[in-house]
Amino acid sequence: MGLLVDGKWVDQWYDTKKSQGKFVRSEAIFRNWIYPSDQYDANQTEHFQAESGRYHLYVSLACPWAHRTLIFRHLKQLEDIISVSCVHPDMLENGWEFKQDPDFQDAHVDIGDPLHQFQFAHQIYTKAKPDYSGRVTVPILWDKQTHTIVSNESAEIIRMFNSAFNELTGNTLDFYPQELAKEIDEINDRIYHSLNNGVYKCGFATTQAAYEDALIPLFDTLDYLEDRLQGRRYLMGDQQTEADWRLFTTLIRFDAVYFGHFKCNLKRILDYPNINRYLQSLYEHQDIAKTVNLDHIKRHYYYSHKNINPTQVVPVGPKQLFLP
Ligand SMILES: N[C@@H](CCC(=O)N[C@@H](CS)C(=O)NCC(=O)O)C(=O)O
């Protein structure tokens, strides 16, 4: 685990001293945008044009943020338009790596960097910006034409995937419809702070108070969602939206990793019947199950965070994720 300082890799864990033991997530740095041809403006440096074969998505199959982008690539039928590869689940002193390993082959996404044959993800960041300072995170959306990072912010990558390539794919499914935008933004905001990032705030807290401050709102939100999903198929009712998929990637990791490793252990998702039914229905939607790799997920968290789990032993369970 580390970060780049003026383009040089430094091995260093998150610093929580300045924030009273609290984990504070840094902002993503690359925030350009891909537009369909009729909205693209060549004079704007942050504009990129939607084209088939031009972009490559680097993900970790373990990472909930990267998982969103993989799901949207699938839902929006972008598989033939945007290529993908993943990192090895272990994130140790060199950060994310493209190490080959027969034990962690995935049936659908190859480990590796097919574009540059780099060994480490931090080399992609310095290729885009030689003096880059900051964390080296996944997902990374890479432009093969201008050799740079379009975006390393999953929330924005899924918005681009939602609409920018529609004329190339013919897929006009809309997971962020204008009439629901305000309500989606509101629920995303609550779920982001208390759950998506809330599990990390619990797990990476280095004081009892910081941990408990994150744990309470986390379970308040799960209780709220259990009520909200009573008699509702999706968060917005009958319509599946991006809010569901942003929530899904945290829920599917919860009982396997966050409950134990991150100490989010007041209840399991298995103990919430409505959330559990909802999680299962999302998991079984189309081929979404193919984007879920529990071996990468468990190995990444339990093996990479040596300060939380010094033995690096990876648990065998849980046996059951869904109610019978
Ligand atoms: N804002 C980013 C966050 C991505 C993120 O934090 N990814 C984690 C993996 S789950 C990562 O790469 N962490 C490496 C680090 O913080 O050094 C997004 O949503 O895309």
The ligand as an SDF file (V2000), in Angstrom:
LIG
                    3D

 20 19  0  0  0  0  0  0  0  0999 V2000
  -13.1320    7.5830   -5.8500 N   0  0  0  0  0  0  0  0  0  0  0  0
  -12.6540    6.3620   -6.3320 C   0  0  0  0  0  0  0  0  0  0  0  0
  -12.1770    5.4380   -5.2370 C   0  0  0  0  0  0  0  0  0  0  0  0
  -11.5590    4.2070   -5.7710 C   0  0  0  0  0  0  0  0  0  0  0  0
  -10.7670    3.4490   -4.6980 C   0  0  0  0  0  0  0  0  0  0  0  0
  -10.5440    3.9530   -3.5860 O   0  0  0  0  0  0  0  0  0  0  0  0
  -10.3160    2.2330   -5.0210 N   0  0  0  0  0  0  0  0  0  0  0  0
   -9.5360    1.4520   -4.0760 C   0  0  0  0  0  0  0  0  0  0  0  0
   -9.7790   -0.0270   -4.2350 C   0  0  0  0  0  0  0  0  0  0  0  0
  -11.2520   -0.5740   -3.5170 S   0  0  0  0  0  0  0  0  0  0  0  0
   -8.0720    1.6440   -4.3530 C   0  0  0  0  0  0  0  0  0  0  0  0
   -7.6480    1.5140   -5.4700 O   0  0  0  0  0  0  0  0  0  0  0  0
   -7.2960    1.9460   -3.3120 N   0  0  0  0  0  0  0  0  0  0  0  0
   -5.8840    2.0940   -3.3870 C   0  0  0  0  0  0  0  0  0  0  0  0
   -5.3770    3.2010   -2.4860 C   0  0  0  0  0  0  0  0  0  0  0  0
   -6.1850    3.8770   -1.8440 O   0  0  0  0  0  0  0  0  0  0  0  0
   -4.1750    3.3740   -2.4370 O   0  0  0  0  0  0  0  0  0  0  0  0
  -13.7320    5.7310   -7.1840 C   0  0  0  0  0  0  0  0  0  0  0  0
  -14.8710    5.5680   -6.7130 O   0  0  0  0  0  0  0  0  0  0  0  0
  -13.4390    5.4230   -8.3160 O   0  0  0  0  0  0  0  0  0  0  0  0
  1  2  1  0
  2  3  1  0
  2 18  1  0
  3  4  1  0
  4  5  1  0
  5  6  2  0
  5  7  1  0
  7  8  1  0
  8  9  1  0
  8 11  1  0
  9 10  1  0
 11 12  2  0
 11 13  1  0
 13 14  1  0
 14 15  1  0
 15 16  2  0
 15 17  1  0
 18 19  2  0
 18 20  1  0
M  END
$$$$
